[in-house]
Amino acid sequence: MKSHRLGSGLVMHRAPCVTVAGLSAGLLAQSAAHAGFNVVALDIFGDRDTREHANMWFDIGGNGLSIDRTRLYDALERAARLPRMLGLIVTSGL
């Protein structure tokens, strides 16, 4: 299976990418990873389960249990530029 390196040194395989986003994206990240996708997760927690199943994680947290709009837009913009990105799946809080 071919792979390539991202700027951070992270290796992603040639499988399609999908971005999952919400207050907590862990379950979506796990489901997408099990389906064979490279996962980019955007949430406010970044817990171990989320990071274990995601190839990349972006902190989109604001004050308290909220999403910061600027962080969200920046993360979405970066994820959209990744090779083989198919789209975005959202969960609660978005």
C-alpha positions in Angstrom: 0.0 0.0 0.0 1.5 3.4 -1.0 1.7 6.1 1.6 3.0 9.7 1.8 4.3 12.0 4.5 2.5 15.1 5.6 4.4 18.2 6.8 4.1 17.0 10.4 5.9 13.7 9.5 2.6 11.8 9.7 2.3 9.0 7.2 -1.1 8.5 5.6 -1.9 5.6 3.4 -3.5 5.9 0.0 -6.9 5.2 1.4 -9.4 8.0 1.0 -9.6 10.6 3.8 -12.6 11.7 5.7 -12.9 14.5 8.3 -15.1 14.0 11.3 -16.1 17.0 13.5 -18.1 17.9 16.6 -17.8 18.4 20.3 -16.6 14.8 20.6 -15.6 13.0 17.4 -14.2 9.9 18.9 -17.0 7.4 17.9 -17.1 8.7 14.4 -13.3 8.6 14.1 -13.3 5.0 15.3 -16.1 4.0 12.9 -14.4 5.7 9.9 -11.0 4.1 10.7 -12.6 0.6 11.0 -14.2 1.3 7.5 -10.7 1.8 6.1 -10.5 5.6 5.9 -7.7 7.9 6.9 -9.4 10.0 9.5 -9.0 13.7 10.4 -10.8 14.4 13.7 -11.8 17.9 14.9 -13.2 18.1 18.4 -12.6 19.8 21.8 -11.3 16.8 23.8 -8.7 15.0 21.8 -8.9 12.0 24.1 -6.8 8.9 23.6 -9.6 6.9 21.7 -10.0 9.8 19.2 -6.3 10.1 18.6 -5.8 6.4 18.4 -8.2 6.1 15.4 -7.4 9.4 13.7 -4.4 10.1 11.5 -4.7 13.8 12.5 -6.5 15.6 15.2 -7.3 19.4 15.5 -8.3 21.1 18.7 -11.4 23.2 17.9 -12.2 24.1 21.5 -13.4 27.5 22.7 -14.4 28.6 26.2 -15.8 25.8 28.3 -17.6 23.2 26.3 -17.9 25.2 23.1 -16.4 25.2 19.6 -14.2 28.2 18.6 -15.4 29.3 15.1 -11.9 30.5 14.0 -10.2 27.3 15.1 -13.0 25.2 13.3 -12.6 27.1 10.1 -8.8 26.9 10.1 -9.0 23.1 10.8 -11.5 22.6 8.1 -9.4 24.5 5.6 -6.3 22.5 6.4 -8.2 19.2 6.2 -9.8 20.1 2.9 -6.3 20.5 1.3 -5.3 16.9 2.2 -4.9 14.5 -0.7 -7.8 12.1 -1.3 -10.2 14.0 1.0 -13.8 12.8 0.4 -15.7 15.1 2.7 -16.9 16.0 6.2 -19.1 14.1 8.7 -20.5 16.1 11.6 -21.7 15.1 15.0 -23.3 16.9 17.9 -22.3 20.5 18.7 -21.6 21.6 15.2 
